[in-house]
Amino acid sequence: EYFGKLVGIVSLYLMLFFVGNIQYSHFGTVEMWEAFLLTCLLYFSLKISKNPAIITSLLAGLITALALSTKILTLVAIPAAALSFFPSIRTIKNFKRRFLMLVLFLITTLLITFLIMPHAFISFQNAYPSVKFESDVTLGRLPVFYTQGFTGTVPYIFQLTQVYPFLVNPLLTFLLLPCLIYSFYLGLREKSYPHILVGIFFFVVFFFQGHFFAKWARYYIPTLPFASLALSIGICSAYSFLSKKRFFPNLFLGIILLITFLYA
């Protein structure tokens, strides 16, 4: 509906054969649920950008609350979802209605989060030490033996050279940033907000968690759905270009899919 059938098929194929998805689905870590819920939030954000209906805003709030109760770091995705209520300057005409739907989304998120984990609000002093311990370990303020392997690593560079080549594969890691940039470019050129939103969701998660001292691969599992979409957009655009030039488009696509399958 938003990106075309071929992009959907290629994106599904990539998600099936990303090594990170295969491994961490067996481990059963919370990041798999976080990835699923963020994907759902992207879907409802896309629907909101077209028509911010009451039911869609309520469902987006429910999904956000479930994601927050799974992992509090999902909080960084709320601004990305909130932008969907005002995807372009043309939506100013419906500013009042869209603003009311945004308020409904935020209130729903807050209320359901409270219902799911009331202890975090009612007994914050008891919940805070656990959050602080995890935060101190992740940020490197509390040195523990199982994070010392990250000493001296450069944020963002380490993830792009050591983490993503494992989570996806070296070829797709090489293509990832160009495809994300192309998705933004395509969105601006075609005035297609869905293409822009894919990049926004990827970068809000990646940039927020990328500066952490601890750079475990599982932290970046939630970015994989958006990485697969951006990669599929870029790959399918290249495929269409090669088709027009009649320059072995099927061979190009087949090589990428085969490498992804063999690496998995």
Salt bridges, closest charged atoms under 4 A:
GLU1 OE2 - LYS50 NZ 3.48
GLU31 OE2 - LYS71 NZ 2.71
GLU31 OE2 - ARG218 NH1 2.76
ASP136 OD2 - LYS132 NZ 2.79
ASP136 OD1 - ARG141 NE 2.90
GLU190 OE2 - ARG189 NE 2.93
